[in-house]
Amino acid sequence: MSRSLAIDPETNSIYICYFGNNRVQTDVNSLNVYYTDSALSHTVGSKGKKELEFDDPRGVVVSIEKDLICICDWSNNRVQCLNLQDYSFKSLISDVCHPKDVRLTSQEVVVLMEGGKCIRFYNYSHQLFLDIITYGEDNQVGLSSHLCIGLDSNILITDHSDFCHCVLMFSISEKLIHKIGEYAEDRGQFKSQKVLQ
């Protein structure tokens, strides 16, 4: 079962995270790399806790400029960063709790955490410099799934909890700016929405 994907337009590669039951599938808990003609070119990882091993990998992001692939290793409570050229282990962000999604900007690694219910900002040396809490009196997020960062630096996350299927927009100053949608099937409403691109 696939969890997340990213596309590298320069090499026409597609990166897909897989999870599931190892008795049913052999390519689970791994990052598979495909060319756009669907040919499998690489499989990275297996189930485990060591470098280049995963337990329920979630979000994945690719940066050509940084020569980097980052993968949310959800059950291992970490984000693994790999070298884009040879898929070797590069570094680790380990002070996260159930990371769901990750994005890269020119200055930051941005991690959406299900545990702790926050968006966490790191520099490329993996030093934490900002947390945006997504759950509290003003910011009510139940089950966050995916995030994206707009050109205006605002952050959008999806919430697919039982009664709050919506997209929430946060500013870099930690304020909830806007809530889009509600749980239903009509225009402007969502049912089981999870992905932002």
C-alpha positions as CSV (number, residue, x, y, z in Angstrom):
1,M,0.0,0.0,0.0
2,S,1.4,3.4,-0.9
3,R,1.5,6.3,1.6
4,S,3.0,9.2,-0.2
5,L,4.8,10.2,-3.3
6,A,7.1,12.9,-4.7
7,I,8.3,13.7,-8.2
8,D,11.7,14.8,-9.4
9,P,11.0,16.6,-12.7
10,E,14.7,16.8,-13.7
11,T,15.2,13.1,-13.8
12,N,11.6,12.1,-14.4
13,S,11.7,9.9,-11.3
14,I,8.8,9.2,-9.0
15,Y,9.4,8.4,-5.3
16,I,6.8,6.3,-3.5
17,C,6.7,5.3,0.2
18,Y,5.3,1.9,0.9
19,F,4.0,0.3,4.1
20,G,2.0,-2.8,5.0
21,N,2.3,-6.4,5.9
22,N,5.6,-8.0,5.0
23,R,4.0,-11.4,4.6
24,V,1.8,-10.0,1.8
25,Q,4.2,-7.6,0.1
26,T,8.0,-7.7,-0.1
27,D,8.4,-4.0,-1.0
28,V,6.8,-2.6,2.1
29,N,8.4,-0.2,4.6
30,S,10.6,1.1,1.7
31,L,11.1,3.9,-0.7
32,N,10.6,2.8,-4.3
33,V,12.0,4.9,-7.1
34,Y,10.3,4.7,-10.5
35,Y,10.9,6.3,-13.8
36,T,7.9,8.0,-15.4
37,D,7.6,5.0,-17.8
38,S,6.8,3.0,-14.6
39,A,10.0,1.0,-14.6
40,L,11.2,0.3,-11.0
41,S,14.8,1.6,-10.8
42,H,15.6,1.4,-7.0
43,T,14.2,0.1,-3.8
44,V,15.6,1.6,-0.6
45,G,15.0,0.2,2.8
46,S,13.2,-2.5,4.7
47,K,11.4,-2.8,8.0
48,G,13.5,-1.9,11.0
49,K,15.1,0.8,13.1
50,K,18.5,1.2,11.6
51,E,19.6,3.7,9.0
52,L,17.8,3.2,5.7
53,E,15.2,1.0,7.5
54,F,11.6,2.2,8.0
55,D,8.5,1.4,10.0
56,D,5.4,2.8,8.3
57,P,7.0,5.5,6.2
58,R,4.7,8.5,5.4
59,G,5.6,11.8,3.7
60,V,8.4,12.1,1.2
61,V,10.0,15.1,-0.4
62,V,12.7,15.6,-3.0
63,S,15.0,18.6,-3.4
64,I,17.3,18.7,-6.4
65,E,18.9,21.9,-5.1
66,K,19.8,20.3,-1.8
67,D,20.6,16.9,-3.3
68,L,18.2,15.5,-0.7
69,I,15.3,13.1,-0.1
70,C,13.5,13.3,3.3
71,I,11.2,10.6,4.5
72,C,8.9,10.6,7.5
73,D,9.6,7.4,9.4
74,W,6.4,7.5,11.3
75,S,6.6,4.6,13.8
76,N,10.3,5.1,14.4
77,N,9.6,8.8,15.3
78,R,12.2,10.3,12.9
79,V,12.8,11.9,9.5
80,Q,15.5,10.2,7.5
81,C,17.4,12.3,5.0
82,L,19.1,10.5,2.0
83,N,21.5,11.6,-0.6
84,L,19.6,12.0,-3.9
85,Q,22.4,10.7,-6.0
86,D,23.0,7.2,-4.5
87,Y,20.2,6.9,-1.9
88,S,22.7,6.6,0.9
89,F,21.9,7.8,4.4
90,K,22.8,11.4,5.0
91,S,21.3,12.6,8.3
92,L,18.5,12.2,10.8
93,I,15.9,14.4,12.5
94,S,15.1,12.4,15.7
95,D,13.2,14.8,18.0
96,V,9.9,14.3,16.3
97,C,6.8,12.3,17.3
98,H,4.9,10.5,14.6
99,P,5.9,12.7,11.6
100,K,3.2,12.7,8.9
101,D,4.6,14.9,6.2
102,V,7.7,16.9,5.4
103,R,8.5,19.9,3.0
104,L,11.7,21.7,2.1
105,T,12.2,25.4,1.5
106,S,15.5,27.1,0.6
107,Q,16.2,27.6,4.3
108,E,14.1,25.0,6.2
109,V,13.0,21.5,6.7
110,V,9.4,21.7,7.8
111,V,7.8,18.6,9.5
112,L,4.1,18.0,10.3
113,M,3.9,16.0,13.5
114,E,0.8,14.0,14.4
115,G,2.2,13.4,17.9
116,G,2.5,16.8,19.6
117,K,0.1,18.2,17.0
118,C,2.5,20.8,15.6
119,I,4.4,22.0,12.6
120,R,8.2,22.0,13.4
121,F,10.8,24.1,11.5
122,Y,14.5,23.1,11.4
123,N,17.4,24.6,9.6
124,Y,19.5,22.3,7.4
125,S,21.8,21.5,10.3
126,H,18.6,20.1,12.0
127,Q,18.5,22.8,14.7
128,L,14.9,23.4,15.8
129,F,13.9,27.1,15.6
130,L,10.1,27.2,15.5
131,D,7.0,25.2,16.5
132,I,3.6,26.1,15.4
133,I,1.0,24.4,17.6
134,T,-1.9,23.1,15.6
135,Y,-4.1,22.0,18.5
136,G,-5.4,24.3,21.3
137,E,-8.0,26.9,22.1
138,D,-7.7,28.7,18.8
139,N,-6.1,26.0,16.6
140,Q,-8.3,22.9,16.6
141,V,-6.7,20.2,14.4
142,G,-7.7,16.6,15.0
143,L,-5.8,14.3,12.5
144,S,-3.4,16.2,10.3
145,S,-2.3,14.4,7.2
146,H,-0.4,16.6,4.7
147,L,1.1,20.1,4.5
148,C,2.2,22.5,1.8
149,I,3.9,25.9,2.0
150,G,2.7,28.7,-0.2
151,L,4.7,31.3,-2.0
152,D,3.6,33.7,0.7
153,S,5.1,31.4,3.4
154,N,1.7,30.5,4.7
155,I,1.3,26.9,5.7
156,L,-1.7,24.7,4.7
157,I,-2.5,21.4,6.4
158,T,-5.3,18.9,6.0
159,D,-7.4,17.7,8.9
160,H,-9.4,14.5,8.4
161,S,-10.7,13.9,11.9
162,D,-14.2,12.6,12.3
163,F,-16.0,16.0,12.3
164,C,-13.5,18.3,10.8
165,H,-12.6,17.5,7.2
166,C,-11.0,20.8,6.3
167,V,-7.9,22.6,5.1
168,L,-6.3,25.0,7.7
169,M,-4.0,27.9,6.8
170,F,-1.4,29.1,9.4
171,S,0.9,32.1,9.1
172,I,4.6,31.8,10.1
173,S,3.6,33.9,13.1
174,E,1.8,30.9,14.5
175,K,-1.7,32.2,13.8
176,L,-4.6,30.3,12.3
177,I,-5.6,32.5,9.4
178,H,-8.3,30.6,7.6
179,K,-10.3,27.4,7.7
180,I,-11.6,26.0,4.4
181,G,-14.4,23.4,4.2
182,E,-16.3,21.1,6.5
183,Y,-17.4,17.5,6.5
184,A,-19.9,16.9,3.7
185,E,-20.0,16.2,0.0
186,D,-21.2,19.5,-1.5
187,R,-19.1,22.2,-3.2
188,G,-16.6,23.7,-0.7
189,Q,-16.9,20.7,1.6
190,F,-14.7,17.6,2.0
191,K,-15.1,14.0,2.7
192,S,-11.9,12.0,3.4
193,Q,-9.6,14.6,1.9
194,K,-6.0,14.1,2.8
195,V,-3.5,15.4,0.2
196,L,-2.2,18.9,-0.6
197,Q,0.2,19.6,-3.4
